[in-house]
Structures are given as structure tokens and as C-alpha cells.
Amino acid sequence: MKLYPILVVLTILTIGCKDKPKPVVKSIPRPTVSNDGNRITFPDTVMMRSFTTEPAHSEVIRTDFSAPGHVAAMVLKSTENPAERLVLFDEPSLSENYTAILQHRINIQTERGNLGRVKDLQAHGAASGKEVIEAQTQLANEQAAIISDEATLKLAGFDPEELRRARPNTILVVCEIPENQFGMIKKGLPCTLNFTSFPNERFVGRIDNVNDYVDNTTRQIKLRISVPNPDGRLKAGMFATVGFGVTEGKFMTVSRDAVVTVQGRDYVFVKTGPQAIERRELQLGQQRQDRVVVLGGLRENEPVTVVNTLQLKGLSFGY
């Protein structure tokens, strides 16, 4: 008789356990990333709260930068032909190129004169068509050869025409600047130079050539700077640090915490919607304290992520 209440309780507990539903495990929502990694879309605005943004804005700042360089050539007046310039390069191969260009110029003038003479003879029946073709071929060969030598000089930062017009008693300094600094550089800009051989002196130069191409590997652009050298103290091959002055102006800046760098390229993440963030590549200038100058890639007041950017970097680039 005493077992009856116990059996009733056990029966009720058993029924209760059978009727209790099992908990449903819900999947955790995750952000969606585009195939190229440029756009990240979040499932709700709650997840976006951890990625604080601030607007990119312009401000008046002072910015400057410097770059290493070396004296790549000296320009002297030729004693044999005062109309020509004697150029002493720090690389013997460039001297050979420049000398070849001067010789090609003489040869081209000679071949043009020869072609004109042969054509005149042909007009009077004293020369054949074959001789005209041979004269044309000789001229074309010289013109092709000079193009090759001129290209070699230009790749090294020299323009053959400008070398012929360069002032005597001048040195030519070649330096390279990063691509992202190019917007601040232009032909004719003055600069200061400190040479290792004369650490306590400052020399003044001027940019007289900016190369037409960016090196594919280093992403650098060559500049050529002319510096007066009346006493001949500065020699080909000397090293220098080139300072490009101080520029005060209004520049757009972003927080240094907003910038991530991947394989030598700089990026920020811009909020483009309530649940969307876009990766943006930038061209950056100098850093001032905790701010970085933006030379390109952003518009005024665009909201840039400044908190948890490393998480966005991992989502965008897959690591």
C-alpha cells in the first residue's frame, strides 16, 4: 500500500520528461564578404556597433619629406667644342650611351645630306633607285640606334636634350620618391641637399626632371635635381639626402588606427550603409602624430572605421 504514492510520482515525472521539448540550437549569423573582399555586409546593425567610425576631414597641417639621392653626373664645358657639354656619369655605361647619342646625331646629319645628294643625282639620271634605297636604309639605321640609346638614358633619369643644354659646373642628383608622394612634387620645385662629405653644409637645388614612369617593383619615381657646383667640390657618386621643403596647406587626414597595410598597399574601411562596409585603397602622405595625410582614395566626411580594423582586415583578405 505504501508503494502506490511513489509509483504515482514516478509516473508523473516520466510523463513530464517526455513532454518537455528539446532546445533548438540556432546558427550564429555571420557577415557576408564579396568574392574580391571589397565589400562586407553584416546581418544586422548590432554587429556593426563594434566598428566605430569617424569622418575623414581636411585640416591645415605642415608636411615635409626627404629622400636619399646620389650625384649621378657632373656637367662641364667641353674644351674642344664649347657648344657641347662634357658629362661625367657615375656609371661608365651611361657615358657610353651619351657619347653614342652624340655620334648618332652627327651620323644622322651626314646620312640626311647623303640621301639628299643621292636623290638629286637620281633626278638627273646619275644614280639608281638602289642607291637611294641604300641611303634611306643607312639613315633609318642611325635613327633606330639613337632611339635605343636615348631610352637607356631616360630610364636612368636623364633627358639627352636637357643634358646638351645643362649649365656647366653643375651636378645632377638622382633620387627616388614613393609613388604616394608624387602628388606633392613638380618640376621646378626647390629643394635642399645635405651631402655625406659635407655634413655641416646645405646646398640648394631645383627639380628639373620627373621621370615618365613608375618602377613596377619598387613603386618609386626618379627625380633629377640640378645643383650649382662652381668650385667643383661635389663629385659624381657622392651620396646626399634631399629635403623637399615644408609645405603648409589644407590636407585630408585619417586616424592612423584606421589604416591597414597589405603587401605594401594601404587600405581603410568605409561605412557605406547601415550594415555595409567597403574596403578602400589609399594613397598616403606623411604621418603627423596620430593622423595620416590622404593624397587620394577618399572623399571629404566619408565615415572611416577606426576601431577593430584588424577584424575587418581578416574578413576582407581572408586571414
Phi, psi and chi 1 to 4 in degrees:
 res  aa     phi    psi   chi1   chi2   chi3   chi4
   1 MET       -  -34.2  -66.3  -63.9  -66.8      -
   2 LYS   -74.0  -19.3  -67.2 -178.2  179.1 -179.5
   3 LEU   -78.4  -16.0  -68.2  176.5      -      -
   4 TYR   -63.6  -50.0  179.1   75.2      -      -
   5 PRO   -59.7  -36.5  -22.3   34.2      -      -
   6 ILE   -65.1  -42.4  -63.1  174.0      -      -
   7 LEU   -63.4  -37.6  -68.9  174.4      -      -
   8 VAL   -63.4  -44.0  171.5      -      -      -
   9 VAL   -63.8  -44.1  171.8      -      -      -
  10 LEU   -62.8  -38.2  -70.2  174.8      -      -
  11 THR   -64.6  -42.8  -57.8      -      -      -
  12 ILE   -63.3  -43.5  -66.5  172.2      -      -
  13 LEU   -63.2  -39.5  -71.1  175.0      -      -
  14 THR   -65.0  -43.8  -58.0      -      -      -
  15 ILE   -64.2  -41.1  -65.6  171.8      -      -
  16 GLY   -62.3  -39.1      -      -      -      -
  17 CYS   -67.5  -36.9  -69.6      -      -      -
  18 LYS   -68.9  -33.8  -72.3 -177.9  179.4  179.7
  19 ASP   -83.7  -16.4  -66.1  -21.6      -      -
  20 LYS   -71.6  121.2 -173.2  176.6 -178.5 -180.0
  21 PRO   -70.8  148.6   26.2  -33.3      -      -
  22 LYS   -78.3  143.1  -65.7 -178.4  179.4  179.9
  23 PRO   -65.0  140.6   22.7  -31.9      -      -
  24 VAL   -94.7  124.0  177.8      -      -      -
  25 VAL   -86.2  115.7  179.3      -      -      -
  26 LYS   -90.6  142.4  -63.7 -177.4  178.9  179.4
  27 SER   -73.9  142.7   60.3      -      -      -
  28 ILE   -76.8  126.7  -60.4  174.3      -      -
  29 PRO   -66.0  140.6   23.4  -32.8      -      -
  30 ARG  -126.7  151.2  -63.3 -179.6   60.0   83.0
  31 PRO   -69.1  154.5   22.4  -31.7      -      -
  32 THR  -104.2  132.6  -56.6      -      -      -
  33 VAL  -116.3  133.6 -177.2      -      -      -
  34 SER   -66.2  161.2   61.9      -      -      -
  35 ASN   -58.5  -35.9  -68.6  -26.2      -      -
  36 ASP   -88.2   -1.5   56.2    8.0      -      -
  37 GLY    78.2    2.6      -      -      -      -
  38 ASN   -78.8  -22.1  -75.1  -28.2      -      -
  39 ARG  -129.5  131.8 -174.3  175.3  176.3   83.1
  40 ILE  -120.3  124.6  -56.4  170.6      -      -
  41 THR  -115.5  128.0  -55.6      -      -      -
  42 PHE   -98.4  147.8  -69.3   87.4      -      -
  43 PRO   -69.1  -22.6   24.4  -33.8      -      -
  44 ASP  -154.6  168.3   51.8   53.7      -      -
  45 THR   -74.5  -18.3   57.1      -      -      -
  46 VAL   -63.1  -43.2  175.6      -      -      -
  47 MET   -67.1  -23.8  -65.4 -173.4   69.1      -
  48 MET   -74.4  -18.1  -70.2  -78.6  -72.7      -
  49 ARG   -64.0  -27.5  -67.7  175.6 -174.8  172.0
  50 SER   -76.6   -8.9   61.2      -      -      -
  51 PHE  -107.5   81.9  -57.8  104.8      -      -
  52 THR   -68.0  141.5  -52.5      -      -      -
  53 THR  -121.3  161.6   64.7      -      -      -
  54 GLU  -143.6  149.6   67.5  174.8   35.6      -
  55 PRO   -74.9  140.7   25.3  -32.6      -      -
  56 ALA   -70.7  136.6      -      -      -      -
  57 HIS  -143.8  158.6   63.1  -85.6      -      -
  58 SER   -94.7  147.5  -62.8      -      -      -
  59 GLU  -151.9  158.4   56.9 -176.7  -45.7      -
  60 VAL   -82.3  119.8  175.9      -      -      -
  61 ILE  -138.1  166.4   61.0  172.5      -      -
  62 ARG  -108.0  130.0  -66.1  168.4   63.3   86.5
  63 THR  -135.6  142.9 -180.0      -      -      -
  64 ASP  -151.9  167.6   57.1   32.6      -      -
  65 PHE  -161.0  165.7   67.8   96.5      -      -
  66 SER  -136.6  164.7   60.5      -      -      -
  67 ALA  -149.0  147.3      -      -      -      -
  68 PRO   -73.6  148.1   25.8  -32.7      -      -
  69 GLY  -149.2  176.1      -      -      -      -
  70 HIS  -149.1  154.8   70.9  -75.3      -      -
  71 VAL   -74.8  106.2 -178.4      -      -      -
  72 ALA   -88.7  -19.1      -      -      -      -
  73 ALA  -161.6  153.7      -      -      -      -
  74 MET  -117.9  140.2  -65.8  179.4   63.4      -
  75 VAL  -110.4  123.7 -179.0      -      -      -
  76 LEU  -126.9  161.0  -55.0  171.8      -      -
  77 LYS   -84.1  134.1 -176.3  176.4  -69.2 -174.0
  78 SER   -72.0  130.7  173.3      -      -      -
  79 THR   -76.4  -28.1   55.2      -      -      -
  80 GLU   -80.9  -38.4  -64.1  -64.6  -29.1      -
  81 ASN  -136.7   94.3 -175.8    1.0      -      -
  82 PRO   -58.3  -21.8  -23.6   33.8      -      -
  83 ALA   -73.6  -20.4      -      -      -      -
  84 GLU  -100.4  160.6  -68.4  -68.5  -16.5      -
  85 ARG  -107.6  137.1  -59.6  -69.1 -178.1 -100.3
  86 LEU   -92.3  117.0  177.2   62.3      -      -
  87 VAL  -112.2  121.3 -176.3      -      -      -
  88 LEU  -104.4  110.2  -55.6  178.8      -      -
  89 PHE   -90.7  155.8  -65.2   90.1      -      -
  90 ASP   -79.3  -14.7   67.3  -29.2      -      -
  91 GLU  -111.9  118.4  -68.2 -173.5   22.6      -
  92 PRO   -56.1  -33.2  -24.1   32.9      -      -
  93 SER   -63.9  -33.6   60.5      -      -      -
  94 LEU   -70.3  -34.4  -65.0  179.7      -      -
  95 SER   -61.4  -40.2  -63.3      -      -      -
  96 GLU   -64.9  -40.8  -66.2  174.8    3.0      -
  97 ASN   -62.7  -45.3  -76.0  116.2      -      -
  98 TYR   -66.0  -42.0 -175.1   62.2      -      -
  99 THR   -62.8  -40.1  -57.3      -      -      -
 100 ALA   -63.9  -37.9      -      -      -      -
 101 ILE   -62.7  -44.0  -71.5  171.3      -      -
 102 LEU   -61.1  -40.7  -62.9  179.5      -      -
 103 GLN   -68.3  -39.8 -174.0   60.1   54.4      -
 104 HIS   -61.5  -37.5  -72.2  -45.8      -      -
 105 ARG   -61.5  -43.6  -69.4 -175.0 -176.3  -81.7
 106 ILE   -63.6  -44.0  -64.2  172.3      -      -
 107 ASN   -64.1  -38.3  -66.1  -14.3      -      -
 108 ILE   -64.5  -42.5  -73.6  172.5      -      -
 109 GLN   -61.7  -41.3  -70.9 -178.8  -11.9      -
 110 THR   -65.0  -45.6  -58.9      -      -      -
 111 GLU   -67.3  -35.3  -65.0  -61.2  -22.2      -
 112 ARG   -63.9  -42.4  -80.7  176.3  177.3  164.0
 113 GLY   -64.0  -39.8      -      -      -      -
 114 ASN   -65.1  -40.7 -178.0   53.7      -      -
 115 LEU   -64.2  -41.5  177.0   59.3      -      -
 116 GLY   -63.4  -39.1      -      -      -      -
 117 ARG   -65.9  -43.5 -178.8 -177.3   61.1   81.6
 118 VAL   -65.6  -40.3  173.3      -      -      -
 119 LYS   -62.8  -38.5  -75.8 -176.5  175.2 -179.2
 120 ASP   -65.3  -41.0 -175.8   62.0      -      -
 121 LEU   -64.4  -39.2  -70.1  173.4      -      -
 122 GLN   -63.6  -38.3 -175.8 -167.9   35.7      -
 123 ALA   -63.0  -25.4      -      -      -      -
 124 HIS  -103.2   11.2  -67.4   83.3      -      -
 125 GLY    77.5   15.4      -      -      -      -
 126 ALA  -102.8    0.3      -      -      -      -
 127 ALA  -142.9  149.5      -      -      -      -
 128 SER   -91.9  168.1   64.2      -      -      -
 129 GLY   -63.9  -31.8      -      -      -      -
 130 LYS   -61.6  -41.0 -179.8 -178.9  178.1 -178.8
 131 GLU   -66.3  -35.9  -70.2  175.0  -58.7      -
 132 VAL   -64.4  -44.0  173.3      -      -      -
 133 ILE   -62.7  -41.2  -67.1  174.6      -      -
 134 GLU   -63.1  -40.8  -71.6  176.4   -9.3      -
 135 ALA   -66.2  -39.5      -      -      -      -
 136 GLN   -64.3  -38.5  -70.3  173.1  -25.7      -
 137 THR   -65.7  -41.8  -58.4      -      -      -
 138 GLN   -61.4  -43.0  -70.1  -66.6  -27.6      -
 139 LEU   -64.9  -43.7  175.9   59.0      -      -
 140 ALA   -63.0  -37.5      -      -      -      -
 141 ASN   -63.8  -42.4  -71.8  -19.5      -      -
 142 GLU   -66.9  -39.7  -71.8  -66.4  -23.0      -
 143 GLN   -66.3  -36.9  -69.6  172.6  -29.1      -
 144 ALA   -68.2  -39.5      -      -      -      -
 145 ALA   -65.7  -39.3      -      -      -      -
 146 ILE   -69.7  -32.4 -163.4  172.6      -      -
 147 ILE   -62.0  -41.8  -70.5  173.5      -      -
 148 SER   -63.0  -44.4  175.2      -      -      -
 149 ASP   -70.2  -35.5  -74.7  -46.3      -      -
 150 GLU   -65.7  -38.9  -75.5  178.4  -19.8      -
 151 ALA   -62.8  -39.3      -      -      -      -
 152 THR   -62.6  -43.1  -59.7      -      -      -
 153 LEU   -66.0  -40.6  -88.3 -176.9      -      -
 154 LYS   -66.5  -36.5  -73.7 -174.8  176.0 -179.0
 155 LEU   -62.6  -28.5  -74.4  173.4      -      -
 156 ALA   -86.1   -1.3      -      -      -      -
 157 GLY    99.8   14.6      -      -      -      -
 158 PHE  -120.5  139.7  -63.7   98.6      -      -
 159 ASP  -105.3  119.4 -173.2  -54.7      -      -
 160 PRO   -56.2  -38.5  -24.2   33.5      -      -
 161 GLU   -65.4  -41.8  -78.1  -63.0  -34.8      -
 162 GLU   -68.8  -31.7  -68.0 -178.5   -1.2      -
 163 LEU   -63.8  -37.7  -74.8  176.9      -      -
 164 ARG   -67.4  -25.6  -63.2 -175.5   68.2 -162.4
 165 ARG  -100.9   -0.7  -61.5 -168.5  -59.3  -93.5
 166 ALA   -63.5  146.9      -      -      -      -
 167 ARG   -71.6  137.9  -66.7 -178.3  179.1  179.9
 168 PRO   -63.8  159.9  -20.6   32.4      -      -
 169 ASN    58.7   45.3  -59.1  -39.3      -      -
 170 THR  -130.7  143.9  -58.8      -      -      -
 171 ILE  -105.1  152.5   60.8  165.5      -      -
 172 LEU  -118.1  114.7  -58.1  176.6      -      -
 173 VAL   -99.7  132.1  175.5      -      -      -
 174 VAL  -111.0  129.5  171.3      -      -      -
 175 CYS  -137.8  165.8   71.8      -      -      -
 176 GLU  -122.1  137.6  -65.4 -176.6  -34.4      -
 177 ILE  -120.4  152.1   61.8  168.3      -      -
 178 PRO   -63.7  150.8  -18.6   30.3      -      -
 179 GLU   -56.7  -36.0 -179.3 -176.5    6.5      -
 180 ASN   -74.5   -4.9   58.6   20.8      -      -
 181 GLN   -99.5   -4.3  -58.9  -74.2    9.0      -
 182 PHE   -62.7  -30.5  178.0   65.9      -      -
 183 GLY   -62.6  -19.5      -      -      -      -
 184 MET   -94.9   -2.0  -57.4  172.8   61.7      -
 185 ILE  -111.0  139.7  -65.8  -62.1      -      -
 186 LYS  -151.7  158.6   60.9 -178.0  179.0  179.7
 187 LYS   -61.6  137.6 -172.6  175.2  179.3  178.9
 188 GLY    93.7   -7.4      -      -      -      -
 189 LEU   -68.4  128.9 -175.0   72.8      -      -
 190 PRO   -74.0  155.7   26.2  -32.0      -      -
 191 CYS  -152.5  164.1   50.3      -      -      -
 192 THR  -114.6  150.0   57.7      -      -      -
 193 LEU  -130.9  135.0  -61.6   95.0      -      -
 194 ASN  -113.9  122.0  -70.2  -24.7      -      -
 195 PHE   -98.7  142.0  -71.5   88.4      -      -
 196 THR   -58.1  -35.1  -54.0      -      -      -
 197 SER   -72.9  -21.4  -57.0      -      -      -
 198 PHE  -132.5   70.7  -54.4  100.1      -      -
 199 PRO   -63.9  -22.9   23.0  -33.0      -      -
 200 ASN   -98.9    9.1  -61.2  -38.5      -      -
 201 GLU  -120.2  150.6  -66.1 -173.0   57.8      -
 202 ARG  -117.4  135.3  -88.9 -169.5  168.0 -172.5
 203 PHE  -116.0  146.5  -62.5   81.8      -      -
 204 VAL  -107.1  132.4  178.1      -      -      -
 205 GLY  -133.0 -178.1      -      -      -      -
 206 ARG  -145.1  137.5 -172.5  172.9  -63.3  -86.2
 207 ILE   -70.6  119.8  -61.2  173.1      -      -
 208 ASP  -116.2    2.9   56.0   18.5      -      -
 209 ASN  -161.5  136.8 -174.3   68.6      -      -
 210 VAL  -122.0  124.6  179.1      -      -      -
 211 ASN   -59.5  155.5 -107.5   21.5      -      -
 212 ASP   -89.7    3.9  -65.7  -33.6      -      -
 213 TYR  -142.8  159.1   78.9  101.7      -      -
 214 VAL  -106.6  132.4  179.2      -      -      -
 215 ASP   -61.7  126.3 -172.0  -76.0      -      -
 216 ASN   -65.5  -28.2  -72.8  -28.0      -      -
 217 THR   -87.5  -51.0  -56.1      -      -      -
 218 THR   -91.8  -14.3   64.1      -      -      -
 219 ARG    57.8   38.7  -51.2  -52.0  -58.5  170.9
 220 GLN  -112.1  154.7  -56.8  -87.4  -42.7      -
 221 ILE  -120.5  132.0  -58.1  173.6      -      -
 222 LYS   -81.4  138.6  -83.0 -169.4  174.4   70.6
 223 LEU  -120.9  147.4  -52.3  177.4      -      -
 224 ARG  -117.2  131.4 -169.6 -177.3   69.6 -113.0
 225 ILE  -122.9  128.9  -59.4  158.1      -      -
 226 SER   -96.6  136.2   58.9      -      -      -
 227 VAL  -132.3  125.8 -177.0      -      -      -
 228 PRO   -59.2  140.1  -22.5   33.8      -      -
 229 ASN  -140.5   60.2 -173.2   33.6      -      -
 230 PRO   -64.6  -32.1   23.2  -33.0      -      -
 231 ASP   -93.9   -0.8   52.7    8.7      -      -
 232 GLY    72.2   16.2      -      -      -      -
 233 ARG   -71.1  -32.6  -73.4 -170.2  -60.0  160.6
 234 LEU   -85.2  131.0  -56.8  174.2      -      -
 235 LYS  -119.4  155.5  -50.9  -65.3 -177.2 -177.4
 236 ALA   -60.1  134.5      -      -      -      -
 237 GLY    99.5  -13.3      -      -      -      -
 238 MET   -67.6  148.5  -77.1 -175.0  172.8      -
 239 PHE   -96.6  149.8  -71.1   98.6      -      -
 240 ALA  -147.8  159.9      -      -      -      -
 241 THR  -110.6  123.7  -60.2      -      -      -
 242 VAL  -101.5  121.6 -175.6      -      -      -
 243 GLY  -102.6  131.7      -      -      -      -
 244 PHE  -100.3   30.4  -66.2   94.4      -      -
 245 GLY    74.2 -177.4      -      -      -      -
 246 VAL  -115.8  126.8  176.5      -      -      -
 247 THR  -114.9  127.0  -58.9      -      -      -
 248 GLU  -107.5  128.7 -175.8  171.7  -11.5      -
 249 GLY  -172.3 -176.5      -      -      -      -
 250 LYS   -96.7  117.4 -161.8  170.6 -174.9  179.8
 251 PHE  -126.6  146.5  -62.5   91.7      -      -
 252 MET   -76.2  139.2 -177.0 -177.4  -63.4      -
 253 THR  -134.6  158.3   65.3      -      -      -
 254 VAL  -134.3  162.0  -65.4      -      -      -
 255 SER   -65.5  142.8  169.1      -      -      -
 256 ARG   -61.4  -28.9 -173.9   66.9 -171.2   88.2
 257 ASP   -68.6  -16.6  -65.7  -25.6      -      -
 258 ALA   -82.2  -16.5      -      -      -      -
 259 VAL   -95.8  132.6 -179.6      -      -      -
 260 VAL  -121.4  147.1  -62.9      -      -      -
 261 THR  -119.5  128.6  -58.0      -      -      -
 262 VAL  -133.8  120.3  177.0      -      -      -
 263 GLN    52.5   44.3  -64.3 -179.5   -8.0      -
 264 GLY    79.6    3.0      -      -      -      -
 265 ARG  -114.4  146.3  -63.3 -173.9  176.2 -175.4
 266 ASP  -105.2  138.3  -60.4  -51.8      -      -
 267 TYR  -136.7  155.1  -58.1   88.5      -      -
 268 VAL  -130.7  169.0  -66.1      -      -      -
 269 PHE  -117.5  122.0  -65.4   94.6      -      -
 270 VAL  -107.5  131.5  180.0      -      -      -
 271 LYS   -77.5  117.8 -176.6  179.2  178.9 -178.8
 272 THR  -110.1   -2.8   56.5      -      -      -
 273 GLY  -168.6  173.7      -      -      -      -
 274 PRO   -57.5  -29.4  -22.3   33.8      -      -
 275 GLN  -130.2   20.4  -62.4  170.6 -137.2      -
 276 ALA  -130.4  140.7      -      -      -      -
 277 ILE  -131.3  137.9  -72.5  178.8      -      -
 278 GLU  -118.1  135.5  178.9 -177.7  -64.2      -
 279 ARG   -79.8  136.5 -174.1  179.5   75.6 -162.6
 280 ARG  -133.7  126.9 -165.7   79.5   58.8   77.5
 281 GLU   -83.3  138.4 -176.8  175.5   -2.7      -
 282 LEU  -118.7  158.1  -59.7 -175.7      -      -
 283 GLN  -107.8  115.7  -66.7   78.4   51.7      -
 284 LEU  -104.3  152.0  -61.6 -178.9      -      -
 285 GLY  -107.2 -142.8      -      -      -      -
 286 GLN   -77.2  154.7  -68.4  -66.5  -61.8      -
 287 GLN   -95.9  133.7 -179.7  173.0  -19.9      -
 288 ARG  -123.0  106.4  -72.9  -69.1  175.5  -92.8
 289 GLN    55.8 -116.4  -62.8  180.0   -8.1      -
 290 ASP  -101.2   13.7   62.1  -17.3      -      -
 291 ARG  -115.9  150.6  -51.2  -70.8  -62.6 -179.6
 292 VAL  -124.1  133.6 -174.7      -      -      -
 293 VAL   -72.3  133.0  174.4      -      -      -
 294 VAL  -104.9  117.8  178.2      -      -      -
 295 LEU   -92.4  -16.8  -57.9  177.6      -      -
 296 GLY  -177.9  152.6      -      -      -      -
 297 GLY   113.0  -12.0      -      -      -      -
 298 LEU  -132.2  154.7  -90.0 -178.9      -      -
 299 ARG  -109.0  157.1  -66.0 -173.9  -62.5  -87.2
 300 GLU   -56.3  133.4 -171.9   78.7   12.8      -
 301 ASN    72.0    9.0  -66.3  -37.9      -      -
 302 GLU   -66.9  134.6  -76.1 -166.1  -68.8      -
 303 PRO   -75.3  118.0   24.8  -30.6      -      -
 304 VAL  -109.7  133.9  177.5      -      -      -
 305 THR   -69.8  129.8  -56.9      -      -      -
 306 VAL  -120.3   -6.6  -66.3      -      -      -
 307 VAL  -124.9  136.5  176.1      -      -      -
 308 ASN    62.2   33.9  -67.5  -34.1      -      -
 309 THR   -67.2  -26.8   51.7      -      -      -
 310 LEU   -66.5  -32.7  -69.1 -179.0      -      -
 311 GLN   -65.4  -41.3  -67.4 -176.9   26.3      -
 312 LEU   -66.4  -36.4  -64.5  174.7      -      -
 313 LYS   -59.6  -43.9  176.1 -177.2  177.0 -178.4
 314 GLY   -63.7  -41.5      -      -      -      -
 315 LEU   -66.8  -44.1  -72.3  169.9      -      -
 316 SER   -69.8  -41.8  178.9      -      -      -
 317 PHE  -100.9   -0.8  -69.1   97.7      -      -
 318 GLY    81.5   23.5      -      -      -      -
 319 TYR  -156.3      -   53.5   83.8      -      -
